[in-house]
Amino acid sequence: MIGSYEIRRADASDADGIAQAHIDSIDSIGPRFYPPASVAAWRFGLTPAVYVDAMKRGEEFFVAVGAIERATGVLGFSTHRVDGARHGTAVYVRGIAARRGVGTALFERAQQAAIASGALSLDIEASLAGEPFFTAQGFAEIGRGEVRWRSGEPIAIVYMRKPLRAT
């Protein structure tokens, strides 16, 4: 059970906690939507360096920090990144934080960052596990396909878009 948590912008010192939360999310939520080989491919190579490198390339990370088994740690994270003219986001929460509002709060922070940077829409490649969450956040499906993760294995995804308005 989770209690209160704080959402803040992440920095390189959070990379280990982000990696742990990402892997926990994949391991606890992914098996409901993908076979074991796909889950293994999805989590392959997720080391703290992945997030530090993304931060160095300008991707913004936000973390939800709260109690995890008597210690404080990263419950989940969201991102905002710009790829050419496209703005994207990602949201992952630990299994213990799923369906408790943490993901929505993290997404709202990433969305605010996108709007502040001039984004008119967000485009994502949602996992099958993330599709219901992103639909609830106002995204619409624009196609289906697959991507290859770091391991080289394909995984089914849903292309989604959400129009944004400046606030």
TAGIZI-V118211 format. One record per pair of residues at least 12 apart in sequence whose ideal C-beta (glycine too) atoms are under 8 Angstrom apart, sorted by the first residue. I is the first residue (numbers start at 0). J is the second residue. D is the distance in Angstrom with one decimal. If there is no record, write none. Layout:
BEGIN
i=I j=J d=D
i=I j=J d=D
END
This chain:
BEGIN
i=0 j=95 d=7.4
i=1 j=65 d=5.6
i=1 j=66 d=6.6
i=1 j=67 d=7.9
i=1 j=74 d=6.3
i=1 j=95 d=5.9
i=1 j=96 d=5.5
i=1 j=99 d=6.0
i=1 j=101 d=7.2
i=2 j=65 d=6.5
i=2 j=66 d=5.8
i=3 j=65 d=6.3
i=4 j=63 d=4.8
i=4 j=64 d=6.1
i=4 j=65 d=3.2
i=4 j=66 d=8.0
i=4 j=74 d=5.6
i=4 j=96 d=7.9
i=4 j=101 d=6.4
i=5 j=63 d=7.2
i=5 j=64 d=5.2
i=5 j=65 d=7.0
i=6 j=61 d=5.9
i=6 j=62 d=7.0
i=6 j=63 d=5.1
i=6 j=64 d=7.8
i=6 j=104 d=5.6
i=6 j=105 d=6.3
i=6 j=108 d=5.7
i=7 j=61 d=6.9
i=7 j=62 d=6.3
i=7 j=64 d=6.9
i=8 j=59 d=6.9
i=8 j=60 d=7.2
i=8 j=61 d=5.8
i=8 j=62 d=8.0
i=9 j=50 d=7.9
i=9 j=54 d=7.6
i=9 j=60 d=3.8
i=9 j=61 d=6.1
i=9 j=62 d=4.5
i=9 j=76 d=6.5
i=10 j=54 d=7.2
i=11 j=50 d=8.0
i=11 j=51 d=4.9
i=11 j=54 d=6.1
i=13 j=50 d=7.7
i=13 j=60 d=7.1
i=13 j=62 d=5.4
i=13 j=73 d=6.3
i=13 j=76 d=7.9
i=14 j=47 d=3.6
i=14 j=48 d=7.4
i=14 j=50 d=4.4
i=14 j=51 d=4.9
i=14 j=54 d=7.8
i=15 j=47 d=4.8
i=16 j=62 d=6.9
i=16 j=64 d=7.8
i=16 j=72 d=5.5
i=16 j=73 d=3.3
i=17 j=47 d=7.4
i=17 j=50 d=4.8
i=17 j=60 d=6.6
i=17 j=62 d=6.6
i=17 j=73 d=5.8
i=17 j=76 d=5.0
i=18 j=45 d=5.4
i=18 j=46 d=6.1
i=18 j=47 d=5.0
i=18 j=49 d=7.1
i=18 j=50 d=6.4
i=19 j=72 d=7.2
i=19 j=73 d=6.7
i=20 j=62 d=7.9
i=20 j=72 d=7.8
i=20 j=73 d=4.5
i=20 j=74 d=6.6
i=20 j=75 d=5.4
i=20 j=76 d=5.9
i=20 j=91 d=6.2
i=20 j=92 d=7.0
i=20 j=93 d=5.2
i=21 j=42 d=7.7
i=21 j=45 d=5.4
i=21 j=76 d=7.2
i=21 j=91 d=5.1
i=22 j=42 d=5.2
i=22 j=45 d=5.6
i=23 j=93 d=4.4
i=23 j=94 d=6.1
i=24 j=75 d=7.0
i=24 j=91 d=4.1
i=24 j=92 d=5.8
i=24 j=93 d=5.9
i=24 j=94 d=6.9
i=24 j=97 d=7.8
i=25 j=38 d=6.1
i=25 j=41 d=5.2
i=25 j=42 d=4.6
i=25 j=45 d=7.9
i=25 j=91 d=7.6
i=26 j=38 d=6.9
i=26 j=42 d=6.8
i=26 j=94 d=7.7
i=27 j=93 d=7.0
i=27 j=94 d=2.9
i=27 j=97 d=7.4
i=28 j=94 d=6.2
i=28 j=97 d=6.2
i=28 j=128 d=4.9
i=29 j=41 d=6.1
i=29 j=42 d=7.9
i=29 j=126 d=7.3
i=29 j=128 d=5.5
i=31 j=128 d=6.7
i=32 j=126 d=6.9
i=32 j=127 d=4.1
i=32 j=128 d=4.4
i=33 j=126 d=7.8
i=33 j=127 d=6.7
i=33 j=128 d=7.4
i=33 j=154 d=6.7
i=33 j=155 d=7.6
i=36 j=152 d=6.8
i=37 j=152 d=6.9
i=37 j=154 d=5.1
i=37 j=155 d=7.9
i=39 j=150 d=7.4
i=39 j=152 d=7.9
i=40 j=148 d=4.8
i=40 j=150 d=4.3
i=40 j=151 d=7.7
i=40 j=152 d=3.4
i=40 j=153 d=7.9
i=40 j=154 d=6.1
i=41 j=126 d=7.4
i=41 j=148 d=5.6
i=41 j=154 d=5.9
i=43 j=148 d=6.2
i=43 j=149 d=5.3
i=43 j=150 d=3.8
i=43 j=152 d=7.8
i=44 j=149 d=4.0
i=44 j=150 d=6.9
i=45 j=149 d=7.9
i=53 j=78 d=7.4
i=53 j=80 d=7.3
i=56 j=80 d=7.9
i=57 j=80 d=7.1
i=57 j=81 d=6.9
i=58 j=78 d=5.4
i=58 j=79 d=7.1
i=58 j=80 d=4.1
i=59 j=78 d=6.4
i=59 j=79 d=4.6
i=59 j=80 d=7.3
i=59 j=109 d=7.3
i=59 j=112 d=5.2
i=60 j=76 d=5.7
i=60 j=77 d=7.4
i=60 j=78 d=5.3
i=61 j=76 d=6.4
i=61 j=77 d=4.9
i=61 j=78 d=7.5
i=61 j=105 d=5.8
i=61 j=108 d=4.3
i=61 j=109 d=6.1
i=61 j=112 d=7.7
i=62 j=74 d=7.9
i=62 j=75 d=7.3
i=62 j=76 d=4.9
i=62 j=105 d=7.9
i=63 j=75 d=4.9
i=63 j=76 d=7.3
i=63 j=92 d=7.3
i=63 j=96 d=7.0
i=63 j=101 d=4.9
i=63 j=104 d=6.7
i=63 j=105 d=5.6
i=65 j=96 d=7.9
i=67 j=93 d=7.3
i=67 j=95 d=7.1
i=73 j=93 d=7.9
i=74 j=92 d=6.2
i=74 j=93 d=5.5
i=74 j=95 d=7.5
i=74 j=96 d=4.3
i=74 j=101 d=5.5
i=75 j=90 d=7.1
i=75 j=91 d=5.7
i=75 j=92 d=3.2
i=75 j=93 d=6.0
i=75 j=96 d=5.3
i=75 j=101 d=5.2
i=75 j=102 d=6.2
i=75 j=105 d=5.6
i=76 j=90 d=7.5
i=76 j=91 d=6.0
i=76 j=105 d=6.5
i=77 j=89 d=6.6
i=77 j=90 d=4.5
i=77 j=91 d=7.9
i=77 j=102 d=7.8
i=77 j=105 d=3.7
i=77 j=106 d=5.6
i=77 j=108 d=6.0
i=77 j=109 d=4.0
i=78 j=90 d=7.9
i=78 j=109 d=6.1
i=79 j=109 d=4.5
i=79 j=110 d=7.8
i=79 j=112 d=4.1
i=79 j=113 d=5.0
i=79 j=116 d=7.2
i=81 j=116 d=6.8
i=81 j=118 d=7.9
i=85 j=122 d=4.9
i=86 j=113 d=4.8
i=86 j=116 d=7.1
i=86 j=118 d=3.7
i=86 j=120 d=7.0
i=86 j=121 d=5.4
i=86 j=122 d=7.0
i=87 j=121 d=6.4
i=87 j=122 d=5.8
i=87 j=123 d=5.6
i=88 j=106 d=6.8
i=88 j=109 d=4.5
i=88 j=110 d=7.0
i=88 j=113 d=6.7
i=88 j=121 d=5.4
i=88 j=123 d=6.1
i=89 j=109 d=8.0
i=89 j=123 d=7.2
i=90 j=102 d=5.1
i=90 j=105 d=5.4
i=90 j=106 d=5.0
i=90 j=109 d=7.0
i=90 j=129 d=7.2
i=90 j=132 d=6.9
i=90 j=133 d=8.0
i=92 j=105 d=7.2
i=102 j=132 d=6.0
i=103 j=135 d=7.9
i=103 j=136 d=7.0
i=106 j=136 d=5.5
i=110 j=136 d=7.9
i=110 j=163 d=7.1
i=111 j=166 d=7.9
i=113 j=163 d=6.4
i=114 j=163 d=5.5
i=114 j=164 d=7.9
i=114 j=165 d=6.0
i=114 j=166 d=6.2
i=118 j=163 d=5.5
i=119 j=162 d=7.0
i=119 j=163 d=5.9
i=120 j=160 d=5.6
i=120 j=161 d=6.2
i=120 j=162 d=4.9
i=120 j=163 d=5.7
i=121 j=138 d=7.4
i=121 j=160 d=6.9
i=121 j=161 d=4.7
i=121 j=163 d=6.5
i=122 j=158 d=7.4
i=122 j=159 d=7.4
i=122 j=160 d=5.2
i=123 j=138 d=6.8
i=123 j=158 d=7.5
i=123 j=159 d=5.1
i=123 j=160 d=7.7
i=124 j=146 d=5.9
i=124 j=156 d=4.6
i=124 j=157 d=7.5
i=124 j=158 d=6.1
i=124 j=159 d=7.9
i=125 j=138 d=7.3
i=125 j=156 d=6.2
i=125 j=157 d=4.6
i=125 j=158 d=7.8
i=125 j=159 d=5.1
i=126 j=154 d=7.1
i=126 j=156 d=6.1
i=126 j=157 d=7.8
i=127 j=155 d=5.9
i=127 j=156 d=7.5
i=127 j=157 d=6.8
i=130 j=157 d=4.8
i=130 j=159 d=7.4
i=133 j=159 d=5.4
i=133 j=161 d=7.7
i=134 j=159 d=7.7
i=136 j=161 d=6.9
i=137 j=161 d=5.0
i=138 j=159 d=4.0
i=138 j=160 d=6.5
i=138 j=161 d=4.4
i=139 j=159 d=6.4
i=139 j=160 d=6.2
i=139 j=161 d=7.3
i=140 j=157 d=5.5
i=140 j=158 d=7.1
i=140 j=159 d=5.7
i=141 j=158 d=5.0
i=141 j=159 d=6.4
i=141 j=160 d=5.2
i=142 j=157 d=7.6
i=142 j=158 d=4.1
i=143 j=155 d=7.2
i=143 j=156 d=7.3
i=143 j=157 d=5.6
i=143 j=158 d=6.9
i=144 j=156 d=6.1
i=144 j=158 d=6.5
END
